Amino acid sequence: MSNAPIGISLERLLASVRWLEQRSRAVGLPPVLARLPMRWLCWHYCRMLQTKIVRMRRISTKFRRWVVVVRQMAAIGAERLEMLDLDKGLTDAVESTRQSLWELRDCCLEIDTMFAQLGYVSARLQRRQQELLQAISDSCELAGVLQAELSAHDNAVLARLRDLRAQELAACGPLPGG
């Protein structure tokens, strides 16, 4: 999925805010007042980032819990023979989530670049963006761990099932006609 429409909309919004700032200065407003629309936009974006950071941390928490559950199931006797992700649906869902997170990361970096191109620098914005990028990175890393754990568990189950089947066949003796 491309972020092109989002990027274009953001560019237009930032260009409009920049134009408003320039017009405000042209009609005689002091620079501090003329800069208010850009500051408001930055403040609003920082609030959006904060909600995204909270969501990313929730996603990380869920991935962390799922990893623990998969590891526990691999250690319990009966569950050792249960496939967790036979059709790879969970792995695909985790991968889809991971791709969405990377797209969000790209969009975040693009917005940072746009603010920088307009000459607007904010320590608060930089902190929020770094927090979001770190939360996304953590979530993606945990997603990879979860995918690896699921795959390892299912591969181990398949190997055990094959061994059990081989033992059953060996216990039955040679097949008739063979």
N, C-alpha and C positions, 0 to 999 in steps of 0.2 A: 504494500500500500504506500503510495507516494504522499508526501506532505506538501506537495506543490500548491494545492489550493489554500492550505493553511498559511504557507509562506507568503503567497501573493496577498492574502487578506491582511496579514500582519504588516507586510511592507506598505500596503495602502494606509493602514491605520497609523503606522509610525510616520509616514509621509504627511498625512493629514495633521497629526499632532505637531510635527516639525513646521509645517506651513502656518498653523495657528500661532505657534511661538514666534515665527518671523513676522507675521502680520501684527501681532501684539506689540512687538518691539518697534515696528514701523510706525504705529500710531502713537508711540510715546510711552508705553508701559515700561516700568523699570524691568531689567532683566530677571530679577527674582520673581516678579509676578508673571512675566511672559513665560517663564520656565515651569509654571505650575501644572499645565496640562501634561507635560512630560513626566513630572514628578508623580502626578496622580496615576498615570499609566504604569509607571514603574512600581508604585505602591500596590496597585491592583494586581499586577503580574506577580509580585512577591507573595501576595495573599493566595493567589492561585497555586504558586509553587509550594506553599506551605501545605495546602490540602493534598497536593500530589505526593509530597514527602510522607505525609501520614498514611496515604494509601499504599505507597511503596513499602513502607515499614510493615504494614499489615500483610502484604503479599509475602514479604520475607519471612514473617512469623509463620504464615501458613506453610510455606515451603519447608521451613525448619521443622515444623511439627510432622509433616509428611515424611521427611527423611528419617526422623526418629521412629515413626510407625513402621516404615519399610524395614529398617534395621532390626526392630524388635520382632517383626514377623519372620525375618530370616533366621532368627535365633530360636524360635518356638517350633517344636517338633511337627505338629499337624500343619502349621502354615508353611513349613518348608516345602510342602508338596502342592501348594496353591499358587497358581499363576496370578499375578497381580495386574498385569497389563498385556493380556494375551493378544488383543487386537491393536495394541500400541496406541489406543485412544487417549490414555492419560499422558503418555509421552508426547503425543502430537499436541494435546491441549497445553501442556507445559511449554512446548516449543513455540506455539502460537503466542502465548503470554510473553515469552521471552522476546519474540520478534516485535511485539507491540511496545515493550519496554524500550527496546533499542530505537524504535521510531520516535518515541517520546523523547528519548535522549537527544536524537538528531534535531528534533524540533526545538528543544531547549537551547542547544548550542546555536542554532540558527537565530533564535530570538536574541541571545546574548550578542551575537555578531551585529545584528541590526541596531541594538542600543548603542554598541560601540561605534558603529558607522555614523550615528547621529551625534556622537561626541558626549553621550550621557554615561556617566560612571557613577555607580552606587555601590558602596561597601555592603549594604544590606542585600542588594540584588546578587552580588557576587557570592555572599555567604549562602543564600538560599539556593542558588544554582549549584554550588558545590555540594550542598547537602543532598539535593535531588540527584545529582549525578552519582554520588556515593551510594544513595539508597537504591538507585537503579542498578548500579554495578553489583551491589550485594545481592539483590534479588536475582539477577541473571546468573551470578555464580552459584547461588543455592538451587536455581532451576537446573543448572548443569549437573550438580551433585545429585539432585533428585532423579534426573533422567538416568544417570549412571547407576544409581542404586537400584532403580526399577529394572534396568537391563541386566545387571549382575544377578539380581534375585531370580528373575525369570529364566536366565541362562542356567543358573544353578538348579532350579526346579526341573528344567528340561533334562539336564544331565542326570539328576537323580531318577527321574521317571524312566529314562533310557536304561539306566543301570538296573532298576527294578524289573523292567520288562526283560532284560537279558537274563536276569536271575530266574525269572519265571520260566522262560523258555529253556534254560539249562536244567531246571528242576523237572520239567516235563519230559525230558529226554528228546531223542530225535523224533522229528515229525514223521508220521506214516507216509510212505511213498517218497521219502526224500533221502 
